[in-house]
Structure formats: C-alpha cells, structure tokens
C-alpha cells in the first residue's frame, strides 16, 4: 500500500500547488491527498480560516480523480504539527505501508524548525518538490540548510524507490513546467488591486471574490 500526503496552508491554493500534486500523482501512479493545516505553528496566521482554505481546495481538485482533500488536521482542534499527522496515518495504515510526505523544497530548507522533524523519517518518506528559486541538487541544499542536508543526504534516493519501503528515505522531484505562483504574492496582489486571478483555478478565484478574502494588507 502506498499513501501520498501533501500538506500545507494553501492560503490560497494556487496553480503551483496543483502542478506539484499532479506531477507527484503521475510520477507514482497513485492519488495524492492534500491536507490543509488548521493552525500552522511555524508561520503567521493565514489570511483565510481553515474551513475556507479547505473549501478552496475542494473547488481546486474537483473533477480530478488524482487529487482529494483530507481534513484530518481541521478536525484535530489543536495546533497542526506534521509529526502528529504522520503518527496518525501510520497508526491507521500499519507498519508495512509506504507513506510519502510531499513538501516544497522552499519548505524543506526550514525543516529543522519543525517539531520532531527527524522523527518524521521513522514514519514516512519525504519528497521534496521543486519550487521557484530552489534546486533539486545536493549542493544547493547543503549550502542553504546544512543541518537538513546532513539528515537527508544518506537517505537520498530516486523518487520511485520511496514506493518500495515504508519510510526513511528522501527524494527530490523536478516539476515541469515549473509554476511561479506564490500564495504570498497572490495575497499581496489581491490587497493591492493587481491582477491575480490567473494564478488560481477559476472556481477558487470566484470563491475569493465572493468571500472578500485577502482584501486587507497581507501578512508575511
């Protein structure tokens, strides 16, 4: 059994997020569950509340059988820590299942700030998806995040190898074409009246307009 999870704030979900999820689904021939964070402890409060972000994800993945939305972190009613989510999924699936946690390489360089980040590898694999201004090369990660690199270097494999073991490995995944969208930039464009709608699915753009989201000056 292989389970692929893609967590994030998705504030809002945009075409870059979806490009990653679809590339991963196609790479492994398996669906990807997108998991919106309820209360991210490592960043500023999101611009939309958790249920709004989950609703936007529902709209974004509608009609694509490769993608689904998992609301488990919203149901937790506490801070969202990836280690708690992975512990729960491992308990559900048992010790033999392969679990892959997807995150952008821009987040990977901050992995050493996450709670119990090294223990993640005892529960799942980590798949680093290429993002703008990042690289899948070892030297790039070593220069920018030496502590993270020291942990993942001996675990470094090709992506498909992650499907054949339960946990413990790392693989980088190039994304082609590489989308340039950023949730921070989208929030800024909405607040400042600049064009933004092409960066998100049409149904998500309509939801943002109808709910009046992100009109105030965006946070970090």
Protein Blocks (a to p, Z undefined) as FASTA:
>chain_A
ZZdddddfkpacdfklmmmmmmmmmmnopacdddddfblckbccdfbdfklmmmmmmmmm
goiakbccdfklmmnopacdfklmmmmmmmmnojmbccdddddfklmmmmmmpghklmmm
mmbccdddddehiafbfklmmmmmmmlmmmmmmmgccfklmmmcfbhpacddddddddfb
dfklmmmmmmnopafklmpcfklmmmmmmnopakaccdZZ
